[in-house]
Amino acid sequence: MESGSEPQQETQINFEEILDSNLNSNPKIVVIMGATGSGKSKLAIDLASHFPIEIINADSMQVYNGLDVLTNKVPLQDQKGVPHHLLGTVSPNVEFTAKDFRDAAVPLINEIWSRKRLPVIVGGTNYYIQALVSPFLLDDSLEETKENCLLGYPGDDEPDSALELEGERSYYTYDHLKELDPTAASRIHPNDQRKISYYLSLHARFGVLPSKFLQEKTVENWGRIDNSRFHCCFICVDASLPALDQYVGQRVDCMVDSGLLDEVVDIYKPDADYTKGIRQAIGVREFADFLRCFSCEPQNSSSSSCSLFSADKTLKELHRILGFSDANKQKLLLTEAIEEVKLNTRRLVRRQKRRIKRLQTLFGWNIDYVDSTEAILHFSDEIWAEQVVEPSAKIIKASLDEKACSEEPCDDSEEMKLIQRDLWTQYVCEACGNRVLRGAHEWEQHKQGRSHCKRISRLKKSGSLFQKG
């Protein structure tokens, strides 16, 4: 059965009964998560053969209008009649925050339920999804982390780079926050410069201690599933890293063949801000050095602007560069840019997988995993249907059949209590330059990280290992 066809009659009847029995409770939604390339969008569309659904996009780059190839938006012909919301609807020049997403998605969910259809949230931007399900939202200044760009995040393999604060950089330090407000300092990671700056700016603006200002709305509790405004069915489309790495490389090559360069050329401006809007997307700034080779000077003093390409440097010729010899500078720059896009996308995949694990272990999200590895490696629709679509449909049906009151807070589990008690215990990794880690989970993740393992290996070879890995 095609994805856009009417759902099976038996499922439709059950869904109608579920809807009627839950009119006075929080709406139920399905959230499909996963790393880039795992098959989230395809699964959502295929689920339309089982349930009457509408899709709400939760990818922070796909919400913008433009760069359809680079951001891998599902083409209209491949949507198979399934309604999609917040897909390519936002101006590429504005900053669409997590608050903006929440404010747009909540009424959409209510509208979809009013049409007796199931809202399915699909995307790799977990920050958007956290904002949607959390009972409150933090200050906008903490919502600037976009997961489809290369900004750091606390607990990743490398610490966040220091936030550039002209004239005040020395003031916005963890030691200063600890001296001013030990309670607030104990709630955040010593390397989290973004939140350190936010807390200290609260004191500078309002003259009150950050811990008092935030009260119960603490950073570490934001995003917990307890008291969520929705009853959520979380499904993570998971795949092995080797399979995703291979697929990402192939997908980038396909993007180049499908017009990625044309899109980047259209949006490229030498003096543009590549930290906001759609220009944050992986695949834009990587081509900057290559495109600068084709910048032109104004042809005469009467014209203050010029096109990016001169008459003899057409887009067609840009694509021909790939056929040049490896010694050609243009070919070298273009090849390096394409490889950098692949590398940065693979790094993104790893960050996304780690963050989904944190949502499960630190915030109590009950996430069901379906494995798409075999389907990706073999490009098999049959394996995809058997190992991904059918298990997901069973998970959703079981979730819809549950009564709202059956969901128990995850805080009651001994495992969750243990994690909470050890959330901020300090660990110091001497092998990584005395890097400070907070909490057993973050410490374990750090020890498994590639950078840490490489350092341990080098120390073992040199015979100067001074800390157990």
C-alpha positions in Angstrom: 0.0 0.0 0.0 1.4 3.4 -0.9 2.2 5.9 1.9 -0.4 8.4 0.8 -3.3 6.0 0.5 -6.1 5.9 3.0 -5.3 4.1 6.3 -6.5 0.6 6.9 -10.1 0.6 8.0 -9.5 -1.3 11.2 -6.9 1.2 12.3 -9.2 4.1 11.4 -12.0 2.8 13.6 -9.7 2.2 16.5 -8.3 5.7 16.1 -11.8 7.3 16.1 -12.6 5.4 19.4 -9.3 6.6 20.9 -10.0 10.1 19.9 -13.5 10.1 21.5 -12.2 8.6 24.7 -9.4 11.2 25.1 -11.3 14.5 24.3 -10.8 15.7 27.9 -7.1 14.7 28.2 -3.9 16.0 26.8 -3.5 15.2 23.1 -1.4 12.3 22.1 1.4 12.9 19.6 4.0 10.8 17.9 7.6 12.1 17.8 10.0 10.5 15.3 13.6 11.2 16.2 17.0 10.1 14.9 20.2 11.1 13.4 20.6 12.7 10.0 20.2 10.0 7.3 18.5 7.4 9.5 15.2 7.7 7.6 12.9 9.8 9.9 11.0 11.5 7.1 10.5 8.4 5.1 9.1 6.5 8.1 6.7 9.3 8.9 5.3 9.2 5.4 5.1 5.4 5.3 3.1 5.4 8.5 0.3 7.1 6.7 -0.6 3.6 5.4 -1.4 2.7 9.0 -2.8 5.9 10.6 -4.5 9.1 9.5 -1.6 11.4 10.1 -0.3 14.9 9.5 3.4 15.7 9.8 4.9 18.7 11.6 8.5 19.3 10.6 10.9 19.8 13.6 14.2 20.3 11.7 15.7 23.7 12.4 17.0 24.1 8.8 14.1 22.6 6.9 11.7 25.1 8.4 13.3 27.8 6.2 12.3 28.5 2.7 15.1 27.7 0.3 18.1 25.3 0.0 15.7 22.4 -0.6 18.5 20.1 -1.8 21.1 21.1 0.8 18.6 20.7 3.7 17.2 17.5 2.2 13.5 18.5 2.3 11.1 15.9 1.1 10.0 16.9 -2.4 6.3 17.4 -2.9 6.0 14.4 -5.2 7.6 12.2 -2.5 5.2 13.4 0.3 2.5 11.2 -1.3 -0.4 13.3 -0.3 0.6 13.4 3.5 0.1 17.0 4.8 3.4 18.6 6.0 3.5 21.6 8.2 6.4 24.0 9.0 8.3 22.7 6.0 10.0 25.6 4.1 7.6 28.2 5.5 9.9 30.5 7.3 11.9 33.4 5.8 15.6 32.4 5.4 16.7 35.7 6.9 15.0 35.5 10.3 16.0 33.5 13.4 13.4 30.8 14.1 13.9 29.9 17.8 12.7 27.0 19.8 10.0 29.3 21.3 8.9 30.2 17.7 8.7 26.5 16.9 6.7 25.7 20.1 4.3 28.7 19.5 3.7 27.5 15.9 3.5 23.8 16.6 1.1 23.8 19.6 -1.9 25.3 17.7 -1.1 23.0 14.8 -1.4 19.9 17.0 -4.7 21.1 18.3 -5.9 21.7 14.7 -4.8 18.3 13.5 -6.6 16.6 16.4 -9.7 18.6 15.6 -9.6 17.0 12.1 -9.5 13.6 13.8 -5.9 13.0 12.6 -2.7 12.0 14.4 0.0 14.7 14.7 3.5 13.2 13.9 6.5 15.4 14.9 9.5 14.6 12.7 13.0 16.1 13.0 16.5 15.9 14.2 16.5 19.2 16.2 16.0 17.8 19.7 16.0 21.3 21.1 12.8 22.1 19.2 11.2 18.9 20.5 12.2 19.6 24.1 10.6 23.1 23.8 7.4 21.5 22.5 6.9 18.9 25.2 8.3 20.8 28.2 5.8 22.5 30.5 7.8 25.7 30.3 10.4 27.3 28.1 13.7 28.9 29.1 14.8 32.4 28.1 15.3 33.0 24.4 18.9 33.7 24.9 19.4 30.0 25.7 17.7 28.9 22.5 20.4 29.8 20.0 21.9 26.3 19.7 21.0 24.9 16.4 21.7 21.2 15.8 22.2 21.5 12.1 25.2 23.7 12.5 28.6 23.3 14.1 28.0 25.0 17.4 29.2 23.1 20.4 27.1 21.6 23.2 28.0 20.8 26.8 29.2 17.2 27.1 30.3 16.8 23.4 33.7 15.5 22.7 35.2 19.0 22.8 34.3 21.7 25.3 32.4 24.8 24.1 34.5 27.6 22.7 34.5 30.7 24.8 31.7 33.2 23.9 33.2 36.4 22.5 32.1 39.2 24.7 34.0 42.4 23.7 35.4 44.3 26.7 33.7 41.9 29.2 35.1 38.5 28.5 37.0 38.2 31.7 33.9 39.1 33.7 31.8 36.2 32.3 33.7 33.3 33.9 32.6 30.3 35.9 34.8 31.5 38.9 33.0 34.8 38.9 29.6 33.1 38.9 30.7 30.7 41.6 31.8 33.7 43.8 28.6 35.6 43.1 26.0 32.8 43.3 27.3 29.3 44.3 23.8 27.9 44.0 23.5 28.9 40.4 27.1 27.8 39.6 26.4 24.3 41.0 23.6 23.9 38.4 25.6 24.3 35.3 28.8 22.8 33.8 32.0 24.8 34.3 32.7 24.7 30.6 29.2 25.9 29.6 30.1 29.5 28.7 26.8 30.2 27.1 24.8 29.6 30.3 27.5 31.2 32.5 27.1 34.4 30.5 23.4 34.1 30.6 23.3 33.8 34.4 25.7 36.7 34.9 23.8 38.9 32.5 20.7 38.3 34.5 22.4 39.7 37.6 23.8 42.6 35.5 20.4 43.5 34.1 18.1 42.9 37.0 20.4 43.1 40.1 19.1 39.8 41.5 20.9 36.5 42.0 20.5 34.1 39.1 19.3 31.3 41.4 16.6 33.5 42.8 15.5 34.7 39.4 15.2 31.3 37.9 13.6 29.8 41.0 12.2 26.4 40.0 12.8 26.7 36.3 16.3 25.3 36.4 18.3 24.5 33.3 18.8 20.9 34.2 15.0 20.3 34.6 14.1 21.9 31.3 13.0 19.3 28.8 11.9 16.7 31.4 9.0 14.7 30.2 7.2 14.9 33.6 4.0 17.0 33.4 4.4 17.3 29.6 1.6 19.1 27.8 1.3 16.1 25.6 1.2 12.3 25.9 4.1 11.4 23.7 5.1 8.3 21.8 8.8 8.7 21.1 10.3 6.6 18.3 14.0 6.8 17.4 15.1 5.6 14.0 18.5 4.3 14.8 21.3 3.0 12.6 24.9 2.0 13.1 27.6 4.6 12.6 29.3 2.8 9.7 26.0 2.6 7.9 25.2 6.2 8.5 28.7 7.3 7.5 28.5 5.5 4.3 25.0 6.8 3.5 25.9 10.4 4.4 28.8 10.3 1.9 26.6 9.0 -0.8 23.9 11.5 0.0 26.2 14.5 -0.2 27.4 13.3 -3.6 23.8 13.0 -4.8 23.1 16.5 -3.4 26.0 17.9 -5.5 24.6 16.2 -8.6 21.1 17.5 -7.8 22.0 21.2 -7.7 23.6 21.8 -4.2 26.1 24.2 -5.8 23.4 26.2 -7.5 21.7 26.7 -4.2 24.8 27.7 -2.3 25.8 30.2 -5.1 22.4 31.8 -4.8 22.7 32.4 -1.1 26.4 33.2 -0.9 27.5 36.6 0.2 31.1 37.3 1.3 30.0 39.5 4.2 26.9 37.6 5.3 26.3 36.4 8.9 26.6 32.6 8.8 25.5 32.1 12.4 21.8 32.9 11.9 18.9 31.8 9.8 19.3 29.2 7.0 23.0 30.1 6.5 23.8 28.0 9.6 23.1 24.9 7.6 25.9 22.5 7.0 26.9 22.8 3.4 26.9 26.6 3.2 30.0 28.0 4.8 32.1 25.0 3.7 32.1 26.3 0.1 33.2 29.8 1.1 36.8 29.4 0.0 35.8 27.8 -3.2 33.3 30.6 -4.1 35.8 33.3 -3.3 37.8 32.2 -6.2 35.0 33.3 -8.5 34.4 36.7 -6.8 34.8 39.6 -9.2 35.8 43.2 -8.7 33.4 46.0 -9.9 33.8 46.5 -13.6 33.7 50.3 -13.3 33.4 53.0 -10.7 29.8 53.7 -11.6 28.7 50.3 -10.3 29.1 49.5 -6.6 27.9 45.9 -7.0 28.7 43.0 -9.2 27.5 39.5 -9.8 29.3 36.7 -8.1 30.3 35.2 -11.5 31.6 36.9 -14.6 30.1 36.0 -17.9 32.6 33.2 -18.7 32.2 31.6 -15.3 28.8 30.1 -15.4 27.3 27.6 -13.1 27.7 25.0 -15.8 31.4 25.5 -15.8 31.5 25.2 -12.0 30.1 21.7 -12.3 32.7 20.9 -14.9 35.4 21.6 -12.4 34.8 18.2 -10.9 36.2 16.8 -14.1 39.5 18.8 -14.0 42.8 17.2 -13.0 43.6 16.8 -9.3 46.3 19.4 -9.6 43.8 22.1 -10.6 43.3 24.6 -7.7 39.6 25.0 -8.4 39.1 21.3 -8.4 41.1 21.0 -5.2 39.1 23.6 -3.4 35.8 22.2 -4.5 36.8 18.6 -3.6 37.9 19.8 -0.1 34.6 21.6 0.4 32.6 18.5 -0.5 34.6 16.4 1.8 34.2 18.9 4.6 30.5 18.8 4.2 30.6 15.0 4.6 32.9 15.3 7.6 30.7 17.9 9.4 27.6 15.9 8.7 29.1 12.8 10.2 30.0 14.9 13.3 26.4 16.1 13.4 25.2 12.5 13.4 27.3 11.6 16.4 26.1 14.7 18.3 22.5 13.8 17.5 22.9 10.2 18.7 24.5 11.4 22.0 21.8 13.9 22.7 19.0 11.4 22.2 20.7 9.2 24.7 20.8 12.1 27.2 17.1 12.7 26.7 16.4 9.2 27.7 18.9 8.9 30.6 18.7 12.4 32.1 15.2 13.6 31.2 13.2 10.4 31.5 12.1 10.2 27.9 10.7 6.7 27.2 12.1 6.2 23.7 11.4 3.1 21.5 14.2 2.3 19.0 13.8 0.8 15.5 16.9 -0.2 13.6 17.2 0.9 10.0 20.8 -0.3 9.5 20.0 -3.2 7.3 17.6 -1.2 5.2 20.2 1.5 4.7 23.0 -0.8 3.8 21.0 -2.9 1.3 18.7 -0.1 0.0 15.8 -2.5 0.4 12.2 -1.4 0.6 11.2 -4.9 1.8 13.7 -4.8 4.8 12.6 -1.2 5.5 8.9 -2.2 5.7 9.6 -5.3 7.8 12.2 -3.9 10.2 11.3 -0.2 10.5 7.7 0.6 9.4 5.9 -2.4 10.9 7.6 -2.3 14.3 6.9 1.5 14.5 3.2 1.0 13.6 2.9 -1.5 16.4 4.6 0.8 18.9 2.2 3.7 18.0 -0.8 1.5 18.2 0.2 0.2 21.6 0.7 3.8 22.7 -2.6 5.0 21.4 -4.4 2.1 23.2 -2.9 3.1 26.5 -5.0 5.3 28.8 -3.5 8.6 29.6 -3.4 7.8 33.3 -1.2 4.8 32.7 1.9 6.9 32.1 4.0 6.9 35.3 6.6 9.6 36.0 10.1 8.3 35.3 11.4 9.9 38.6 10.0 6.8 40.5 12.6 4.5 39.0 15.7 3.7 41.0 17.8 4.3 38.0 16.5 7.8 37.4 17.0 8.6 41.1 20.6 7.4 40.9 21.2 9.5 37.8 19.7 12.6 39.4 21.8 12.2 42.6 25.0 11.9 40.5 24.1 14.5 38.0 26.6 17.1 39.1 29.4 15.0 40.8 32.7 16.4 39.5 35.1 14.2 37.6 38.5 15.4 36.3 40.2 13.8 33.3 43.9 14.5 33.6 44.5 12.8 30.2 42.5 15.5 28.5 44.1 18.5 30.2 42.3 18.3 33.5 38.9 18.7 31.7 36.1 18.9 34.2 33.1 16.6 33.8 29.8 16.7 35.8 27.8 13.6 36.5 28.4 9.9 36.0 26.6 9.9 32.7 28.7 12.7 31.2 31.9 11.0 32.6 31.0 7.7 30.9 30.2 9.4 27.6 33.5 11.3 27.8 35.5 8.1 28.3 33.9 6.6 25.3 34.6 9.7 23.1 37.0 9.5 20.2 39.2 12.4 21.5 39.7 10.8 24.9 40.5 7.4 23.5 43.1 8.8 21.2 44.8 10.7 24.0 44.8 7.6 26.2 46.3 5.6 23.3 49.1 8.1 22.8 49.8 8.2 26.5 50.0 4.4 26.7 52.4 4.3 23.7 54.6 7.0 25.2 54.6 5.3 28.6 53.4 8.4 30.4 49.8 7.3 31.2 48.9 8.9 34.5 45.2 8.3 34.6 43.1 5.2 34.0 40.7 5.5 31.1 
